[in-house]
Amino acid sequence: MTAAPRGRCWGLRLPRPKTFLGIISLQTGTELIAIALLINKATGFYGFLTLLTGFAASALQVTWYSLCVLLIGALAYLLPHVRKQSPFQSLALAWLYVIDTIAHFAYVSAFATAWYLETVQNAKTATVEEAVSRRQDGNETSDAIEAEPAKGNPDAAASIVLVVAFTVLRLYFGLVIMSYARAILQRHSNEERGTTADEIIANGSSANPFAVGSPLGEGFKGKMGRLMVSVGKGYWLGYREEDEEWARDIGSKFRGSRTRASD
């Protein structure tokens, strides 16, 4: 059995949606997700404005609000390039969403943990105070006070379920944006180099569009492009069997455009 090429395993483990919610194109889905993220970060921008008015906030809150402002600026720049199908900006948007998802998960986890522990502690305190009050009325013994369990908090359980659900949704959105960026990278690379579908299948991957010497490989963007592609290169540029129809479609489109240009 032939070993899989190095760098491809990371990509093979990730699903690659071909549509958004099964009915919308990846481009439209990516635009909708980016707009939703922009609206979501607007709340963080308002939080940042409250800091300017002297509102007291923790270091974690200040960091999060500042990050939201940076993300709003980045999204405002990258969003128009989704429709333009720009390779560098599409890849940058995918990485931006991945990084934001990781930061969001860490932030929510920290606050959810602190909130849950505080809720449990408050519930225990309330239970003890209630039991002490009943004892003072002569209806409770000291042993009953020590043995009485704290009451559960249904709001906490519901909040945890919502956090998990939204996390799964964000992961799916991330896969959609990544799949769109992957399609843009491979299409641009194959059209730029005139790669046929058979060559894509034979090579097992598309060429790096940010390679040194290529039009997109020059300057700072070229260096950043190579850096972003190098992490998970097998995903961004790799090929697998279910991509065969897509690869042949790309090849036929390129041949058609080349024929029209020659005419």
C-alpha positions as CSV (number, residue, x, y, z in Angstrom):
1,M,0.0,0.0,0.0
2,T,1.4,3.4,-1.0
3,A,1.7,5.9,1.8
4,A,-0.2,9.1,1.5
5,P,2.0,12.1,0.6
6,R,3.1,14.2,3.5
7,G,0.9,17.3,4.2
8,R,-2.3,15.7,2.9
9,C,-3.5,14.0,6.0
10,W,-4.6,17.2,7.7
11,G,-6.8,18.1,4.7
12,L,-8.3,14.6,4.3
13,R,-9.8,14.8,7.8
14,L,-11.9,17.9,7.1
15,P,-15.2,17.8,5.3
16,R,-15.4,19.9,2.2
17,P,-18.9,21.3,1.6
18,K,-19.8,22.0,-2.0
19,T,-22.8,24.2,-1.1
20,F,-24.1,26.2,1.9
21,L,-27.0,24.5,3.6
22,G,-27.3,22.3,0.6
23,I,-29.1,24.9,-1.6
24,I,-26.9,28.0,-1.7
25,S,-23.6,28.5,-3.6
26,L,-20.4,28.6,-1.5
27,Q,-19.8,32.2,-2.7
28,T,-23.2,33.4,-1.5
29,G,-22.9,31.4,1.7
30,T,-19.4,32.9,2.4
31,E,-20.8,36.4,1.9
32,L,-23.7,35.8,4.2
33,I,-21.5,34.3,6.9
34,A,-19.0,37.2,6.6
35,I,-21.9,39.7,6.9
36,A,-23.3,37.9,10.0
37,L,-19.8,38.0,11.6
38,L,-19.5,41.7,10.8
39,I,-22.8,42.3,12.6
40,N,-21.8,40.2,15.5
41,K,-18.6,42.1,15.9
42,A,-20.5,45.4,16.0
43,T,-21.6,44.6,19.5
44,G,-18.0,44.3,20.5
45,F,-17.4,47.7,18.8
46,Y,-20.1,49.2,21.0
47,G,-18.4,47.7,24.0
48,F,-15.2,49.3,22.9
49,L,-17.0,52.7,22.8
50,T,-18.1,52.2,26.4
51,L,-14.5,51.9,27.4
52,L,-13.8,55.4,26.1
53,T,-16.5,56.7,28.4
54,G,-14.7,55.3,31.4
55,F,-16.7,52.1,31.9
56,A,-14.9,49.7,34.1
57,A,-14.0,46.4,32.4
58,S,-11.7,43.5,33.0
59,A,-8.5,42.9,31.0
60,L,-10.2,40.1,29.1
61,Q,-13.1,42.3,28.1
62,V,-10.8,45.1,26.9
63,T,-8.8,42.5,24.9
64,W,-12.0,41.2,23.3
65,Y,-13.5,44.6,22.5
66,S,-10.2,45.7,20.9
67,L,-10.1,42.5,18.9
68,C,-13.6,43.1,17.6
69,V,-12.6,46.5,16.3
70,L,-9.6,45.0,14.4
71,L,-11.9,42.3,13.0
72,I,-14.4,44.8,11.8
73,G,-11.7,46.6,9.9
74,A,-10.4,43.4,8.4
75,L,-13.9,42.2,7.4
76,A,-14.7,45.5,5.8
77,Y,-11.6,45.1,3.6
78,L,-12.0,41.4,2.8
79,L,-15.8,41.2,2.2
80,P,-15.9,42.8,-1.2
81,H,-13.2,40.4,-2.5
82,V,-15.5,37.4,-2.0
83,R,-17.5,38.4,-5.0
84,K,-14.3,39.3,-6.9
85,Q,-13.0,35.8,-6.1
86,S,-9.6,37.2,-5.1
87,P,-7.3,34.3,-4.0
88,F,-5.3,36.1,-1.3
89,Q,-8.2,37.8,0.3
90,S,-10.4,34.7,0.1
91,L,-7.7,32.7,1.9
92,A,-7.2,35.5,4.4
93,L,-10.9,35.6,5.2
94,A,-10.9,31.8,5.8
95,W,-8.0,32.1,8.2
96,L,-9.6,35.2,9.9
97,Y,-12.7,33.2,10.6
98,V,-10.7,30.2,11.9
99,I,-8.7,32.4,14.3
100,D,-11.9,34.3,15.4
101,T,-13.6,31.0,16.1
102,I,-10.7,29.8,18.2
103,A,-10.6,33.1,20.1
104,H,-14.4,33.2,20.5
105,F,-14.4,29.6,21.9
106,A,-11.7,30.4,24.4
107,Y,-13.4,33.6,25.4
108,V,-16.8,32.0,25.8
109,S,-15.4,29.0,27.6
110,A,-13.6,31.3,30.2
111,F,-16.7,33.3,30.9
112,A,-19.1,30.4,30.8
113,T,-16.9,28.5,33.3
114,A,-16.7,31.5,35.6
115,W,-20.4,32.2,35.3
116,Y,-21.3,28.5,36.0
117,L,-19.1,28.3,39.1
118,E,-20.6,31.5,40.4
119,T,-24.1,30.3,39.7
120,V,-23.5,27.0,41.6
121,Q,-21.9,28.8,44.5
122,N,-24.8,31.2,44.7
123,A,-27.3,28.3,44.6
124,K,-25.4,26.6,47.5
125,T,-25.4,29.8,49.5
126,A,-29.1,30.4,48.9
127,T,-29.9,26.8,50.0
128,V,-27.9,27.1,53.2
129,E,-29.5,30.4,54.0
130,E,-33.0,29.0,53.4
131,A,-32.2,26.0,55.6
132,V,-30.8,28.1,58.4
133,S,-34.0,30.2,58.3
134,R,-36.2,27.1,58.6
135,R,-34.0,25.9,61.5
136,Q,-34.5,29.2,63.3
137,D,-38.2,28.6,62.9
138,G,-37.8,25.2,64.5
139,N,-38.6,23.2,61.4
140,E,-35.1,22.0,60.5
141,T,-32.2,20.2,62.3
142,S,-28.5,21.0,61.8
143,D,-28.0,17.6,60.2
144,A,-30.6,18.3,57.6
145,I,-28.9,21.6,56.8
146,E,-25.6,19.9,56.1
147,A,-27.2,17.1,54.1
148,E,-29.5,19.2,51.9
149,P,-28.2,19.3,48.4
150,A,-28.1,22.4,46.3
151,K,-30.8,22.8,43.8
152,G,-30.0,22.6,40.1
153,N,-30.1,25.5,37.8
154,P,-32.1,24.8,34.6
155,D,-30.9,28.1,33.1
156,A,-27.3,27.1,33.3
157,A,-28.0,23.8,31.5
158,A,-29.9,25.6,28.8
159,S,-27.1,28.1,28.4
160,I,-24.6,25.3,28.0
161,V,-26.7,23.6,25.3
162,L,-27.0,26.9,23.4
163,V,-23.2,27.4,23.6
164,V,-22.6,24.0,22.2
165,A,-25.1,24.5,19.4
166,F,-23.7,27.8,18.3
167,T,-20.2,26.4,18.5
168,V,-21.1,23.5,16.1
169,L,-22.8,26.1,13.8
170,R,-19.6,28.2,13.8
171,L,-17.6,25.2,12.9
172,Y,-19.8,24.5,9.9
173,F,-19.6,28.1,8.8
174,G,-15.9,27.9,9.0
175,L,-15.8,24.8,6.8
176,V,-18.0,26.6,4.2
177,I,-15.6,29.6,4.1
178,M,-12.6,27.3,3.9
179,S,-14.1,25.3,1.1
180,Y,-14.8,28.5,-0.9
181,A,-11.2,29.7,-0.4
182,R,-9.9,26.3,-1.4
183,A,-12.0,26.4,-4.6
184,I,-10.7,29.9,-5.5
185,L,-7.1,29.0,-4.9
186,Q,-7.2,25.8,-7.0
187,R,-9.2,27.4,-9.8
188,H,-6.9,30.4,-10.0
189,S,-3.8,28.2,-9.9
190,N,-5.0,25.8,-12.6
191,E,-6.3,28.6,-14.9
192,E,-3.1,30.6,-14.5
193,R,-0.9,27.7,-15.4
194,G,-3.2,26.1,-17.9
195,T,-3.4,22.8,-15.9
196,T,-5.8,20.3,-17.3
197,A,-8.1,18.1,-15.3
198,D,-6.0,15.0,-16.0
199,E,-2.9,16.8,-14.8
200,I,-4.6,17.8,-11.6
201,I,-5.7,14.2,-11.0
202,A,-2.2,12.8,-11.8
203,N,-0.4,15.3,-9.6
204,G,-2.8,14.8,-6.7
205,S,-2.8,18.6,-6.0
206,S,-2.8,22.0,-7.6
207,A,0.3,24.2,-7.8
208,N,0.7,26.8,-5.1
209,P,-0.6,30.1,-6.6
210,F,1.7,32.0,-4.2
211,A,4.9,30.2,-5.3
212,V,8.0,32.3,-5.8
213,G,8.0,33.6,-9.4
214,S,4.2,33.5,-9.8
215,P,2.2,36.7,-10.2
216,L,0.7,36.2,-6.7
217,G,4.0,35.3,-5.2
218,E,5.6,38.7,-5.2
219,G,6.0,41.0,-2.2
220,F,4.4,40.8,1.2
221,K,1.2,39.3,0.0
222,G,3.2,36.5,-1.7
223,K,5.0,35.7,1.6
224,M,1.8,35.8,3.6
225,G,0.0,33.7,1.0
226,R,2.8,31.0,1.2
227,L,2.6,31.1,5.0
228,M,-1.2,30.6,5.0
229,V,-1.1,27.8,2.5
230,S,1.8,26.0,4.2
231,V,-0.5,25.3,7.2
232,G,-2.8,22.5,5.9
233,K,-1.3,22.5,2.4
234,G,-3.0,19.2,1.7
235,Y,-6.4,20.8,2.3
236,W,-5.9,24.0,0.4
237,L,-4.3,22.4,-2.7
238,G,-4.9,18.7,-2.3
239,Y,-7.1,16.5,-4.5
240,R,-9.2,13.5,-3.7
241,E,-11.5,11.3,-5.7
242,E,-14.7,13.2,-5.0
243,D,-13.0,16.3,-6.5
244,E,-12.7,14.6,-9.9
245,E,-15.9,16.1,-11.3
246,W,-14.9,19.5,-10.1
247,A,-11.4,19.3,-11.5
248,R,-12.7,18.2,-14.9
249,D,-15.2,21.1,-14.9
250,I,-12.4,23.5,-14.1
251,G,-10.4,22.1,-17.0
252,S,-13.2,22.4,-19.5
253,K,-13.9,26.0,-18.4
254,F,-10.3,26.9,-18.9
255,R,-10.1,25.2,-22.3
256,G,-13.3,27.0,-23.3
257,S,-12.0,30.4,-22.3
258,R,-8.7,29.8,-24.0
259,T,-10.5,28.8,-27.2
260,R,-12.6,32.0,-27.2
261,A,-9.5,34.1,-26.6
262,S,-7.8,32.5,-29.6
263,D,-10.8,33.2,-31.8
